[in-house]
């Protein structure tokens, strides 16, 4: 229901400028001029609302998941781009200076000047901004550089668009629409300030430190943090945090990682992190006591308040982290529902927490299935990948149709697993997944 309400509010923000323009006292113009103005107003409303979607506000992403929120953000950004591109070409009335016998500006559009130049600058910058965002992995070697450029670029485009809309917009001269644009622009800038200034100040008061870093598997590390001067943080098993180790609270050098510890383990936070060539390649050299900051929790991939008769966990590689969190919480709370974990890796050396998983597998209510794509000569378990046939074989029983399923791993694996589970009759609401990469 929260997702439905969020969509309704978002659509309301986008449509409200059109409503205010329609109820104003301006006389009608040629239909294509009205369509052009409408396209510009909708695009600007989307642009301003986008700041809230990308601001890590749990009230927004908590009900639908961070991956859904970010994909919605991307889809609407590209929709706004399309509207912005066609906006000036739809006008049939020419641009020019105000005519003395045309006080209502029916025969000419906005006069040349700073307001028109601001709109032209935004019109040029927005396509470049979107293209850079799509190609960010190739253009920015460091993620924090991309975040700075993205935030500042979005603020610049929004400021130029606000000036253009309020000074050159025909309908925006009405007080109601003027103050709507100004209010939305202020909220957008405040959301940036929250991410870049207010939230780091809050984190300064709740520092963490590295208490242990140990090897969890090949090129994979277990990172344990403990609170400094506070009691820790409340979260749910399966959620994730943005983690900053060894940098200032105001640094953008942070990355999202699923928590592997259980909420029942008071205070400490544990993560399972794979080396990927960025700061993760330095984990082995980080000394104990190094300061750290966490932002979160985020994500809806949690079993809390879910009462399905069984739980299916499907993990690939380092995607085992939230599954460990869930298994540890089930163990700590004495939950005896049947649980089946399917855990895929390329080889045996990549299996994380193998001894702990073996202990869980000794319980009557827990079934752990390892699948190895490139097994060694001594491997006696399942081989291959978690493809459609594998999922059907392990989760195809009628009683498993009503289970809750949690998926985490490579995007292709999760997409395939989702499709098979849906084909088996599992309700979409019973499939939880979250992705940290977007195209």
Secondary structure, DSSP 8 states (H G I E B T S, - for coil): -HHHHHHHHHHHHHHHHHHHHHTSS-----HHHHHHHHHHHHHHHHHHHHHHHTTT-HHHHTTT-HHHHHHHHHHHHHHHHHHHHHHGGG--S------TT-TT-SS----SSHHHHHHHHHHHHHHHHHHHHHTHHHH-SSHHHHHHHHHHHHHHHHHHHHHHHHHH-SGGGSHHHHHHHHHHHHHHHHHHHIIIIIHHHHHHTS-EEEEEEEEEETTEEEEEEEESSS------TT-EEEEEESS-TT----EEEEB-S-TTS-S-EEEEEE--SSGGGGGGG--TT-EEEEEEEE-----TT---SEEEEEEEGGGHHHHHHHHHHHHHHT--SEEEEEEEESSGGG-SSHHHHHHHHTSTTEEEEEEESS--TT--SEES---HHHHHHHH-SGGGGGSEEEEES-HHHHHHHHHHHHHTT--GGGEEE--S---
